[in-house]
């Protein structure tokens, strides 16, 4: 295949064994973890967890990524659509509230083939960096129930410096608008699990609270009624060497952004301070990483 799934529009050849585009992924699905996951937002994980499928590779190169071994270095095992379908069955049998496809964009074709073999009877969640094309998302219209996108950077300078994507906001804002068009305002089951909708995540970065506030304002003005998960889990990882990103956020920085979110009247969720710990980084690519 010659891939144009993400905004980079590489057009690069991806064979079953090798990839020559930005993500360097082959056409074969690579997966680094398939296990219950309890640490997502309450309407995603509930009390029993989401069935989290962590795909290898990424369309971004976030310098601070906490999952660098799989997002930058493509750690993972090859999976066929039939094997992925069997894993989804096991997650459903384990009682998961939802199934989450995490950084899955380069693997879209294999996922759709797996869903043709087995469609889980629980909400399907597309957990994404937000760096998507509208064209790719339209292939998911009617397939994905819940979108869980990041909204990371506002300026071209920070998109370029932090994620090697100066067009990040242009792409992500169009993508998230399309997600909301597909799903509408959030809908919830009696147990609080989101059955349809879009929930936007924003990670506060040290020294960049102004950008955080601009992004929250954009959500409030452009997508009224769409909830935001405000994340305070940033810690320096992946050998990040960008000046200013070598420390956690301060309590003052967190309060500044939180207070802005509350003043805007944005619905959503506030992450606990204990989340800023490597204890919450999953184990990837080990025998115990796969259900």
N, C-alpha and C positions, 0 to 999 in steps of 0.2 A: 504494500500500500504506500501511496505518497500522501503524507499526513498534513491535513489542514484543520485539525480538531481544535486548536487553541488560537489565541490572538496572534501568536508569532507567525502563523501561516508559513511554516518552514517549507512545506511541500517536499520534505525530505523522505527518502525511502526508508520504510520500516519492514524488514523481513521477519520471518518467524524467529530468527536467531540473533538479529542485530538491528540497531537503530542508529540513524545518522543525523537526526535532527537535534534541536536544542535539548530535549529531554533524554536523548540517547537510549530510548526504550525500544525494544523489539516489538513486533506486532503481537507476539504471545503475551498474555497477561502475566505480570509478576506481582505477587502478593506477599507482604511481609508479616501480616498478622491477621488471624480470624478468630476472635474470641469475644465473649461478653465484655461489655465496657460500662462501668457505672459512673463515669466522671463527666458525662456530657450534661447539658442543661436539663432541668427537671422534665420538661415535656418531651425530651428525646430519650433519656435513660430511665425515667420513672424509678421504681424500686427494684426492678429485676434486671435492668440494663438494656442497652442497645447491642445488637449483633454487629460489632465493628469490624469492617473489612478494610484494612489498611493496604492500599495499593502502592507499589513502588514507583519512584520517580515523581516529578512535579514539573509544571510549566513555568514555575518561578524559581529563583535562586535566592530566597530570603537568607541574608547573611546570618541571621540569628536563629534559624530554624531549630527547634528542639528535636526534630526527627531527621537530622541531617544524614544519618546512615542510610535511610531509605529514600529521602527526597533528593539528596544531592548525589548519593553514591549507589542508588538503585539496588540496595539489598532486597532480596526476596526470592521466592520460589515460583517456578512456572506453574500456571494453572490452565486447564482447559475449561471451556464453558460448562461441560458436564461436571467437572470437579467442583467448580464454584457453585453450581446448582445444588450439589450434594451438601456442601458446607452450609449453604443457606438453610437447607432443610434441618440440619443439625442445630443451627442457631434457633430456629423456630421451635424445634422440639425441646430446647433448653429453656423456653419460656420468655424469649426476648420480646420487649414491647415493640421494637422497631428494628429495621436492618439499615445500617449506615454504610454507604459507599464513600470512602475517605480518599481525597485527592485522586479521583478515579478517571478524570477526563481523558488521558491518553489511552485508556483501556475501554472506552465506550463501546466499541464494536463487540468485544468479547462479553461484556456485561449484558448487552441486549440479547446476545445469543443465549446466555445463561438464563435470562428471564423468560425467553421463549420456552425453555425446558421446565422451569419452575418459577412461578410467581408467588412469593411469600404472602401469606394472608395477614400481613401486618404492614403498617406504613413504611414506605421506602424513603430514605433520607439521602440527599446528595450533599455531602459535606465537602465544601470546596473553598479554594483560595479566593474565589470571586473572579479570577482571571479566566474568563470564559468568552466564547463568541455566542451571539444570539442564535446563529445558525445551528451550532452544536446543541444549544439548550432546546431548540425547537424539536430536536429528535427525542428529547425526554418529555415533551408535553404529553400528559396522560399516562406517563410511566412513573415518574417521580411524584410522590405525595407531598414531601416536605423538603424545602431547600434550606440549607444551613451554610450560607456563604460568609466568608470573611470580607470585611471592608477595611483595608490595611492603610493605604497611603493616599493623600490628597494631591500633593504636588508632584510634578514630573521629576523634580530633583530627588525627592525621597524615594519615589518609585524606582528611579535609576540606581541610586546609591544602595538601597536596601534590598531590592528584589530583582535588579537587572531588567526592569520593565518601566520605562518612563511613561508608557501609555496605560499604566495600571488603572488609574482612576477612570479614565475614559472608557476602558473596557469593562471594568467592574461595575460602574454605575449603569451602563447600558445592560449588562448581564443581569444585575439584580432587579432592575426595572422589568425585564422580561420574566424573571422568576415570579415576581409579584403578579404580573399579568396572568401567568398560568395558574397560580394557586389562590389568588385573592387573599382576603383577610384570614388570619389563622382560625382554624376550627379545632376543637378539642373533644376527646372522649370523656366520659364521666370520671375516669381515673386521672385526668389531667394530661394525658398523652396527646400531642399534636397529631391530628390525623390528616391535616392539609394546611399548607401555609408556608411562609418564609420567615425565618428568624435570622437576623443579621448579627454576626459577631464582630466586635472591634477590640483589638488588643492595644492597650495603652503602652506607648514606648517612651523611654526616658528622654526628656528634653523636647518631646514633640506633642505636648498637650494642646498647643494651638491647632495642629492638624487634627487631633482627635475631636476637638470642639467643632471644627469646620465640617468634619464628616458627619457628626451627630446632627448638626443643623441641617445638612443636606437630606438626611433621612427624614427628619421631622417635617421639612417643607415639601419634599418630593413624594414620600411614601407614607402618608398619615395612617396611623393604626398598625404599622408594622413594628414588631418588637425588636429590641436590641439586647444582646448579651454583652455587657461591658466587662472585659477581662483584665485582670490585674496580675496575671501569672508570669509576666516577662522576667526571665533571668538570662544572663549572657550564656549562650551555648554555641556549639558548632564552631568554636574558635573565632567567634566574631571579633573583628579588629577595627570596627568603625568607631571613631572617637565619639563618646557620648552614649554608645550602646553597650558599654562595658560595665554597666551597673544595673541593679533593679530600679524600678520606679520608686519614688519616695511617697510617703503618705500624703504629703501636700499635693503632689502631682495627681495622685489618685482622686483626692477630694475635689480638686479643681474640675476634673472631667466629670466625675460623678454628679457634682452639683449642677453642672451645665446640662447634663442629661435629665436630671430631675426638673430643672427650670423649664426645659423644653416640653415636659410632660410626656416623654417617650416611655411607652410600656416596655417591660422587659425584665432583665435579671442582672444582679450584681454579684460578681464572683468573690468568694471568700479569700481573705489574705493568705490563708494556708496553701492556696493553689500555687504560689510561687515557690515551687520545690521540684527537684528532679525525681522525687518519689512518685510523681504522677506520669512520668514518661514510661510508656509500655515497653515490654520486652519484645523485640522483633527478631524474626528469622531463626528462632530456636524451636526445638520439637514442641515445647509447651506453648508456643505462640499460635498453634493451629488447633482448632476444636476437632 
